[in-house]
Amino acid sequence: MENKAHAFAAGIFIVAVFALLVMLAFWLKRDSGDRQVYELSSSEGVTGLQPQANVRYKGVLVGRVTSIELDPEVTGHVLLRIAVDTGTPITRTTFASLAFQGVTGLAFIQLDDVPGAREPLLTNAQNPARIPIRPSLMSRLSDQGTHLLGQLELTTKRVN
């Protein structure tokens, strides 16, 4: 009889620990706060960007990437949906770019604003507003690098 009591107590302990781990996982995964949904459409690749990647406004973490898919409206474009904290000042002049974190190569969305009108960009979950994407520093460097190599080749031919 004593062995059955120990086995029963061990079973109760295992079930309780499992239940606590499940509750801890839900607690850590919870998403508190009100968020607004926006869309971004890019003709450039989004290598290194994954769902749940950070969205930063002027360097401050304000949201997450919720989905990445091909844009059904524009052939060859990538459609990104982001969820941004409600208090973030997204305006009609706000633009996005793809940025990278240090040496890890993980990408995130960087939101920024140009000086100008401060009219808020209105959005809703059914019909999200679109924020324009500007080319990232890396894509501009690669485009300029190709151009510079062509000029360097032309220069060396002229020197010879």
N, CA, C and O of each residue as an XYZ file, in Angstrom:
640
protein
N       0.816     -1.193      0.000
C       0.000      0.000      0.000
C       0.863      1.262      0.000
O       0.509      2.263     -0.624
N       1.985      1.210      0.695
C       2.864      2.380      0.793
C       3.480      2.727     -0.555
O       3.657      3.908     -0.854
N       3.814      1.733     -1.380
C       4.381      1.986     -2.702
C       3.389      2.713     -3.593
O       3.766      3.602     -4.356
N       2.119      2.333     -3.497
C       1.102      2.985     -4.308
C       0.936      4.447     -3.905
O       0.690      5.297     -4.760
N       1.065      4.748     -2.627
C       0.953      6.126     -2.157
C       2.109      6.973     -2.684
O       1.906      8.122     -3.076
N       3.321      6.414     -2.697
C       4.476      7.147     -3.226
C       4.337      7.364     -4.733
O       4.651      8.443     -5.237
N       3.870      6.345     -5.451
C       3.684      6.472     -6.896
C       2.601      7.515     -7.206
O       2.743      8.300     -8.143
N       1.530      7.518     -6.424
C       0.460      8.493     -6.606
C       0.971      9.908     -6.345
O       0.660     10.829     -7.100
N       1.754     10.087     -5.278
C       2.315     11.405     -4.948
C       3.280     11.865     -6.047
O       3.291     13.041     -6.408
N       4.094     10.936     -6.581
C       5.020     11.291     -7.658
C       4.248     11.687     -8.916
O       4.626     12.630     -9.611
N       3.169     10.965     -9.203
C       2.336     11.290    -10.353
C       1.695     12.663    -10.222
O       1.669     13.431    -11.184
N       1.180     12.974     -9.043
C       0.595     14.299     -8.781
C       1.654     15.378     -8.950
O       1.372     16.437     -9.512
N       2.870     15.124     -8.472
C       3.965     16.089     -8.588
C       4.298     16.347    -10.059
O       4.478     17.496    -10.464
N       4.380     15.291    -10.850
C       4.703     15.424    -12.276
C       3.618     16.225    -12.983
O       3.929     17.119    -13.770
N       2.367     15.925    -12.720
C       1.262     16.650    -13.347
C       1.293     18.117    -12.941
O       1.064     18.991    -13.778
N       1.572     18.402    -11.677
C       1.623     19.789    -11.203
C       2.773     20.545    -11.858
O       2.597     21.694    -12.262
N       3.939     19.927    -11.971
C       5.087     20.583    -12.605
C       4.792     20.840    -14.080
O       5.118     21.907    -14.600
N       4.177     19.871    -14.755
C       3.821     20.048    -16.162
C       2.823     21.196    -16.330
O       2.963     22.007    -17.246
N       1.835     21.269    -15.468
C       0.848     22.351    -15.528
C       1.517     23.707    -15.293
O       1.182     24.683    -15.963
N       2.452     23.776    -14.354
C       3.179     25.026    -14.105
C       4.020     25.433    -15.307
O       4.098     26.618    -15.631
N       4.646     24.474    -15.970
C       5.443     24.783    -17.159
C       4.561     25.293    -18.294
O       4.950     26.215    -19.010
N       3.389     24.709    -18.465
C       2.464     25.177    -19.499
C       2.006     26.597    -19.187
O       1.957     27.441    -20.082
N       1.670     26.866    -17.933
C       1.249     28.219    -17.548
C       2.386     29.217    -17.724
O       2.148     30.348    -18.149
N       3.618     28.820    -17.406
C       4.776     29.689    -17.590
C       4.982     30.005    -19.073
O       5.282     31.144    -19.431
N       4.821     29.009    -19.925
C       4.970     29.235    -21.368
C       3.923     30.230    -21.869
O       4.254     31.132    -22.639
N       2.666     30.082    -21.446
C       1.626     31.033    -21.849
C       1.899     32.419    -21.292
O       1.654     33.414    -21.974
N       2.395     32.504    -20.078
C       2.673     33.797    -19.467
C       3.807     34.508    -20.204
O       3.736     35.715    -20.434
N       4.855     33.762    -20.575
C       5.978     34.359    -21.293
C       5.597     34.743    -22.716
O       6.158     35.693    -23.263
N       4.666     34.034    -23.322
C       4.282     34.278    -24.703
C       3.200     35.350    -24.836
O       2.909     35.794    -25.946
N       2.615     35.760    -23.743
C       1.500     36.695    -23.812
C       1.934     38.004    -24.466
O       3.093     38.410    -24.383
N       1.000     38.631    -25.097
C       1.262     39.891    -25.777
C       0.357     40.944    -25.153
O      -0.834     41.019    -25.457
N       0.924     41.734    -24.301
C       0.116     42.744    -23.630
C       0.194     44.048    -24.405
O       1.233     44.383    -24.972
N      -0.893     44.766    -24.425
C      -0.901     46.060    -25.082
C      -1.716     46.059    -26.352
O      -1.919     45.027    -26.993
N      -2.176     47.240    -26.695
C      -2.956     47.448    -27.906
C      -2.002     47.724    -29.061
O      -1.058     48.502    -28.917
N      -2.244     47.092    -30.199
C      -1.382     47.298    -31.356
C      -2.220     47.617    -32.586
O      -3.365     47.183    -32.715
N      -1.614     48.390    -33.489
C      -2.238     48.713    -34.768
C      -1.472     47.993    -35.873
O      -0.254     47.829    -35.794
N      -2.195     47.568    -36.898
C      -1.603     46.798    -37.993
C      -1.337     47.721    -39.181
O      -2.179     48.537    -39.555
N      -0.147     47.574    -39.765
C       0.240     48.306    -40.971
C       0.824     47.301    -41.956
O       1.239     46.209    -41.569
N       0.854     47.679    -43.226
C       1.457     46.853    -44.269
C       2.630     47.590    -44.900
O       2.646     48.818    -44.986
N       3.611     46.806    -45.339
C       4.746     47.326    -46.088
C       4.876     46.464    -47.333
O       4.730     45.245    -47.247
N       5.145     47.057    -48.481
C       5.349     46.310    -49.710
C       6.704     46.706    -50.271
O       6.987     47.887    -50.469
N       7.540     45.703    -50.525
C       8.908     45.981    -50.950
C       9.246     45.230    -52.224
O       8.891     44.062    -52.382
N       9.936     45.907    -53.130
C      10.426     45.248    -54.341
C      11.761     44.555    -54.072
O      12.199     43.716    -54.859
N      12.396     44.902    -52.975
C      13.677     44.305    -52.610
C      13.455     43.041    -51.794
O      12.385     42.840    -51.218
N      14.467     42.198    -51.749
C      14.414     41.011    -50.917
C      14.472     41.384    -49.442
O      14.987     42.441    -49.077
N      13.944     40.515    -48.610
C      13.941     40.761    -47.165
C      14.727     39.657    -46.457
O      14.289     39.106    -45.447
N      15.893     39.351    -47.011
C      16.736     38.308    -46.457
C      17.085     38.616    -45.004
O      17.490     39.731    -44.675
N      16.925     37.623    -44.146
C      17.251     37.781    -42.727
C      16.070     38.216    -41.881
O      16.144     38.172    -40.653
N      14.983     38.635    -42.512
C      13.796     39.071    -41.767
C      12.873     37.878    -41.559
O      12.612     37.118    -42.492
N      12.383     37.717    -40.347
C      11.503     36.606    -40.025
C      10.283     37.116    -39.282
O      10.314     38.199    -38.699
N       9.191     36.326    -39.300
C       8.053     36.715    -38.460
C       8.503     36.842    -37.002
O       9.382     36.104    -36.557
N       7.924     37.744    -36.285
C       8.263     38.082    -34.896
C       9.544     38.906    -34.790
O      10.045     39.131    -33.688
N      10.083     39.361    -35.934
C      11.246     40.247    -35.883
C      10.816     41.594    -35.301
O       9.645     41.966    -35.369
N      11.753     42.298    -34.743
C      11.462     43.586    -34.113
C      11.091     44.654    -35.135
O      11.556     44.637    -36.274
N      10.253     45.571    -34.704
C       9.969     46.799    -35.433
C      10.377     47.928    -34.502
O       9.898     48.011    -33.371
N      11.262     48.794    -34.976
C      11.765     49.899    -34.152
C      11.406     51.225    -34.797
O      11.477     51.385    -36.016
N      11.018     52.174    -33.954
C      10.752     53.543    -34.406
C      11.863     54.406    -33.843
O      11.942     54.615    -32.632
N      12.731     54.914    -34.729
C      13.901     55.709    -34.335
C      14.733     54.984    -33.278
O      15.268     55.606    -32.360
N      14.835     53.655    -33.418
C      15.658     52.847    -32.528
C      14.943     52.270    -31.323
O      15.514     51.440    -30.616
N      13.702     52.686    -31.065
C      12.954     52.218    -29.901
C      12.037     51.074    -30.341
O      11.316     51.202    -31.330
N      12.062     49.970    -29.617
C      11.221     48.821    -29.939
C       9.757     49.179    -29.757
O       9.333     49.536    -28.658
N       8.971     49.084    -30.849
C       7.557     49.462    -30.793
C       6.626     48.373    -31.324
O       5.408     48.543    -31.271
N       7.156     47.261    -31.832
C       6.263     46.244    -32.357
C       6.989     45.053    -32.933
O       8.182     44.852    -32.710
N       6.226     44.256    -33.692
C       6.742     43.015    -34.276
C       6.225     42.838    -35.705
O       5.181     43.373    -36.077
N       6.977     42.080    -36.487
C       6.530     41.660    -37.806
C       5.581     40.487    -37.591
O       5.941     39.511    -36.933
N       4.366     40.574    -38.143
C       3.398     39.495    -37.927
C       3.357     38.499    -39.079
O       3.093     37.317    -38.858
N       3.616     38.961    -40.318
C       3.625     38.013    -41.434
C       4.486     38.542    -42.577
O       4.671     39.746    -42.751
N       5.005     37.581    -43.350
C       5.808     37.878    -44.540
C       5.284     36.984    -45.656
O       5.278     35.760    -45.522
N       4.847     37.585    -46.748
C       4.329     36.803    -47.873
C       4.504     37.600    -49.158
O       4.878     38.772    -49.122
N       4.234     36.965    -50.287
C       4.294     37.664    -51.567
C       3.064     38.554    -51.706
O       1.962     38.180    -51.303
N       3.266     39.726    -52.276
C       2.189     40.707    -52.415
C       1.260     40.293    -53.560
O       1.700     40.202    -54.706
N      -0.023     40.041    -53.263
C      -0.937     39.647    -54.336
C      -1.308     40.810    -55.262
O      -1.747     40.580    -56.388
N      -1.139     42.045    -54.808
C      -1.507     43.211    -55.619
C      -0.407     43.612    -56.595
O      -0.701     44.075    -57.698
N       0.863     43.441    -56.204
C       1.988     43.866    -57.041
C       2.917     42.669    -57.248
O       3.527     42.176    -56.300
N       3.017     42.213    -58.487
C       3.849     41.058    -58.806
C       5.314     41.351    -58.507
O       5.835     42.401    -58.883
N       5.970     40.419    -57.829
C       7.391     40.572    -57.520
C       7.681     41.316    -56.238
O       8.846     41.486    -55.880
N       6.659     41.763    -55.536
C       6.863     42.469    -54.274
C       6.625     41.533    -53.095
O       5.882     40.557    -53.200
N       7.258     41.842    -51.988
C       7.063     41.112    -50.742
C       6.168     41.963    -49.848
O       6.396     43.162    -49.692
N       5.152     41.340    -49.263
C       4.204     42.032    -48.394
C       4.507     41.687    -46.947
O       4.539     40.516    -46.569
N       4.729     42.714    -46.142
C       4.998     42.538    -44.716
C       3.857     43.152    -43.929
O       3.381     44.237    -44.265
N       3.420     42.478    -42.898
C       2.450     43.061    -41.957
C       3.166     43.224    -40.631
O       3.862     42.327    -40.155
N       2.972     44.399    -40.051
C       3.593     44.682    -38.760
C       2.512     45.125    -37.779
O       1.514     45.732    -38.165
N       2.727     44.814    -36.520
C       1.852     45.265    -35.441
C       2.661     46.230    -34.593
O       3.705     45.864    -34.052
N       2.180     47.461    -34.476
C       2.910     48.531    -33.794
C       2.089     49.020    -32.611
O       0.866     49.127    -32.694
N       2.773     49.318    -31.505
C       2.096     49.840    -30.321
C       1.257     51.058    -30.674
O       1.657     51.879    -31.499
N       0.091     51.171    -30.043
C      -0.864     52.230    -30.369
C      -0.289     53.630    -30.170
O      -0.625     54.529    -30.940
N       0.542     53.846    -29.194
C       1.074     55.174    -28.918
C       2.167     55.638    -29.854
O       2.637     56.767    -29.721
N       2.591     54.812    -30.796
C       3.676     55.172    -31.711
C       3.185     56.224    -32.707
O       2.138     56.041    -33.328
N       3.927     57.324    -32.868
C       3.478     58.411    -33.759
C       3.734     58.126    -35.239
O       4.616     58.732    -35.848
N       2.960     57.202    -35.815
C       3.068     56.894    -37.243
C       2.278     57.958    -37.999
O       1.081     58.132    -37.771
N       2.955     58.668    -38.900
C       2.311     59.740    -39.678
C       2.380     59.415    -41.159
O       2.915     58.380    -41.557
N       1.836     60.304    -41.964
C       1.861     60.110    -43.423
C       3.271     60.198    -43.987
O       3.517     59.730    -45.098
N       4.204     60.790    -43.243
C       5.590     60.912    -43.715
C       6.491     59.806    -43.171
O       7.686     59.785    -43.467
N       5.941     58.894    -42.387
C       6.730     57.792    -41.840
C       7.117     56.839    -42.975
O       6.310     56.550    -43.860
N       8.360     56.357    -42.935
C       8.825     55.379    -43.910
C       9.566     54.271    -43.180
O       9.976     54.437    -42.032
N       9.732     53.153    -43.849
C      10.401     51.991    -43.262
C      11.631     51.635    -44.074
O      11.728     51.958    -45.258
N      12.567     50.967    -43.421
C      13.718     50.400    -44.115
C      14.142     49.133    -43.376
O      13.827     48.946    -42.201
N      14.848     48.289    -44.073
C      15.335     47.044    -43.500
C      16.697     47.316    -42.888
O      17.591     47.822    -43.567
N      16.868     46.985    -41.608
C      18.142     47.202    -40.925
C      18.617     45.876    -40.343
O      17.842     44.928    -40.222
N      19.883     45.817    -39.989
C      20.476     44.579    -39.490
C      21.100     44.807    -38.129
O      21.635     45.881    -37.851
N      21.028     43.773    -37.268
C      21.565     43.853    -35.918
C      22.990     43.326    -35.900
O      23.219     42.128    -36.071
N      23.920     44.200    -35.697
C      25.316     43.828    -35.482
C      25.841     42.770    -36.422
O      25.586     42.812    -37.626
N      26.584     41.811    -35.867
C      27.202     40.772    -36.676
C      26.312     39.556    -36.847
O      26.676     38.639    -37.582
N      25.153     39.515    -36.194
C      24.281     38.345    -36.282
C      23.601     38.237    -37.637
O      23.270     37.135    -38.071
N      23.387     39.363    -38.314
C      22.723     39.345    -39.600
C      21.213     39.290    -39.504
O      20.529     39.257    -40.527
N      20.678     39.278    -38.283
C      19.231     39.285    -38.121
C      18.693     40.647    -38.524
O      19.242     41.683    -38.150
N      17.614     40.632    -39.292
C      17.055     41.878    -39.792
C      15.882     42.319    -38.934
O      15.235     41.507    -38.272
N      15.622     43.611    -38.957
C      14.445     44.170    -38.313
C      13.964     45.339    -39.153
O      14.683     45.822    -40.029
N      12.754     45.790    -38.886
C      12.177     46.923    -39.610
C      12.460     48.187    -38.817
O      12.131     48.275    -37.634
N      13.071     49.163    -39.472
C      13.363     50.454    -38.853
C      12.377     51.481    -39.409
O      12.366     51.738    -40.613
N      11.556     52.065    -38.548
C      10.634     53.124    -38.950
C      11.261     54.462    -38.619
O      11.900     54.618    -37.579
N      11.078     55.418    -39.497
C      11.609     56.760    -39.270
C      10.639     57.759    -39.877
O       9.710     57.388    -40.595
N      10.864     59.015    -39.584
C       9.983     60.076    -40.047
C      10.820     61.183    -40.660
O      11.940     61.444    -40.219
N      10.279     61.826    -41.668
C      10.916     63.014    -42.218
C      10.201     64.230    -41.643
O       9.020     64.149    -41.306
N      10.891     65.341    -41.527
C      10.207     66.540    -41.032
C       9.073     66.921    -41.980
O       9.206     66.828    -43.200
N       7.997     67.335    -41.419
C       6.867     67.723    -42.272
C       5.563     67.601    -41.524
O       5.504     67.785    -40.309
N       4.528     67.291    -42.261
C       3.185     67.213    -41.691
C       3.122     66.147    -40.604
O       3.761     65.099    -40.701
N       2.367     66.427    -39.602
C       2.221     65.508    -38.483
C       0.842     64.856    -38.467
O       0.327     64.492    -37.409
N       0.256     64.713    -39.648
C      -1.059     64.102    -39.736
C      -0.916     62.588    -39.537
O      -0.163     61.945    -40.268
N      -1.626     62.011    -38.561
C      -1.477     60.575    -38.297
C      -1.966     59.723    -39.472
O      -2.898     60.097    -40.183
N      -1.322     58.585    -39.655
C      -1.704     57.635    -40.683
C      -2.736     56.690    -40.077
O      -2.411     55.878    -39.210
N      -3.974     56.800    -40.535
C      -5.066     56.002    -39.976
C      -5.057     54.603    -40.576
O      -4.827     54.431    -41.773
N      -5.310     53.603    -39.731
C      -5.291     52.211    -40.165
C      -6.336     51.421    -39.389
O      -6.835     51.873    -38.358
N      -6.655     50.248    -39.893
C      -7.470     49.297    -39.140
C      -7.057     47.883    -39.534
O      -6.354     47.694    -40.528
N      -7.484     46.906    -38.770
C      -7.034     45.529    -38.984
C      -7.548     44.945    -40.301
O      -6.864     44.121    -40.908
N      -8.746     45.353    -40.759
C      -9.308     44.805    -41.985
C      -8.661     45.400    -43.241
O      -8.495     44.708    -44.246
N      -8.299     46.683    -43.178
C      -7.704     47.364    -44.323
C      -6.511     48.185    -43.834
O      -6.622     49.400    -43.672
N      -5.358     47.524    -43.596
C      -4.216     48.238    -43.030
C      -3.639     49.284    -43.983
O      -3.605     49.086    -45.197
N      -3.193     50.381    -43.417
C      -2.521     51.421    -44.199
C      -1.137     50.913    -44.602
O      -0.533     50.097    -43.906
N      -0.649     51.409    -45.737
C       0.673     51.001    -46.214
C       1.701     52.077    -45.914
O       1.484     53.263    -46.164
N       2.814     51.634    -45.377
C       3.957     52.499    -45.101
C       4.997     52.214    -46.184
O       5.332     51.052    -46.412
N       5.519     53.246    -46.858
C       6.503     53.000    -47.923
C       7.834     52.499    -47.353
O       8.240     52.869    -46.251
N       8.493     51.651    -48.135
C       9.816     51.141    -47.754
C      10.851     51.812    -48.634
O      10.720     51.844    -49.858
N      11.877     52.346    -48.001
C      13.007     52.917    -48.739
C      14.134     51.898    -48.758
O      14.229     51.065    -47.857
N      14.990     51.954    -49.771
C      16.104     50.999    -49.834
C      16.995     51.114    -48.605
O      17.262     52.210    -48.111
N      17.446     49.970    -48.125
C      18.323     49.957    -46.956
C      19.736     50.374    -47.354
O      20.063     50.455    -48.538
N      20.550     50.633    -46.365
C      21.940     51.029    -46.602
C      22.682     49.937    -47.360
O      23.464     50.231    -48.265
N      22.445     48.684    -46.999
C      23.143     47.578    -47.657
C      22.769     47.481    -49.143
O      23.643     47.238    -49.976
N      21.501     47.666    -49.487
C      21.118     47.576    -50.899
C      21.668     48.753    -51.688
O      22.053     48.602    -52.848
N      21.705     49.931    -51.060
C      22.293     51.085    -51.751
C      23.779     50.881    -51.971
O      24.302     51.223    -53.032
N      24.476     50.320    -50.967
C      25.908     50.055    -51.117
C      26.169     49.023    -52.211
O      27.104     49.172    -52.997
N      25.344     47.980    -52.262
C      25.564     46.966    -53.302
C      25.287     47.539    -54.696
O      25.997     47.214    -55.647
N      24.267     48.383    -54.824
C      23.996     49.027    -56.115
C      25.146     49.950    -56.513
O      25.592     49.928    -57.660
N      25.622     50.751    -55.578
C      26.729     51.661    -55.860
C      28.025     50.894    -56.097
O      28.857     51.312    -56.903
N      28.200     49.768    -55.395
C      29.411     48.959    -55.582
C      29.517     48.432    -56.993
O      30.601     48.442    -57.576
N      28.420     47.976    -57.552
C      28.402     47.494    -58.935
C      28.741     48.634    -59.894
O      29.520     48.459    -60.830
N      28.153     49.790    -59.653
C      28.411     50.967    -60.493
C      29.882     51.383    -60.399
O      30.513     51.678    -61.415
N      30.427     51.406    -59.172
C      31.824     51.796    -58.976
C      32.785     50.809    -59.637
O      33.793     51.218    -60.212
N      32.478     49.511    -59.559
C      33.337     48.531    -60.216
C      33.344     48.718    -61.728
O      34.387     48.556    -62.363
N      32.198     49.057    -62.315
C      32.134     49.328    -63.755
C      32.978     50.528    -64.130
O      33.678     50.510    -65.143
N      32.913     51.585    -63.304
C      33.719     52.780    -63.574
C      35.205     52.486    -63.394
O      36.035     52.986    -64.154
N      35.545     51.669    -62.381
C      36.944     51.312    -62.159
C      37.483     50.510    -63.338
O      38.621     50.725    -63.755
N      36.704     49.605    -63.873
C      37.114     48.824    -65.029
C      37.336     49.735    -66.246
O      38.320     49.579    -66.970
N      36.423     50.679    -66.467
C      36.545     51.611    -67.570
C      37.809     52.475    -67.405
O      38.528     52.717    -68.374
N      38.070     52.932    -66.184
C      39.246     53.752    -65.904
C      40.533     52.987    -66.167
O      41.464     53.527    -66.765
N      40.595     51.726    -65.723
C      41.819     50.937    -65.937
C      42.048     50.666    -67.420
O      43.194     50.608    -67.864
N      40.969     50.498    -68.195
C      41.122     50.311    -69.642
C      41.672     51.567    -70.292
O      42.493     51.488    -71.205
N      41.221     52.738    -69.822
C      41.703     54.005    -70.384
C      43.171     54.248    -70.005
O      43.946     54.767    -70.808
N      43.539     53.873    -68.789
C      44.926     54.052    -68.357
C      45.854     53.161    -69.170
O      46.943     53.584    -69.559
N      45.429     51.938    -69.425
C      46.272     51.009    -70.226
C      46.397     51.537    -71.645
O      47.056     50.916    -72.479
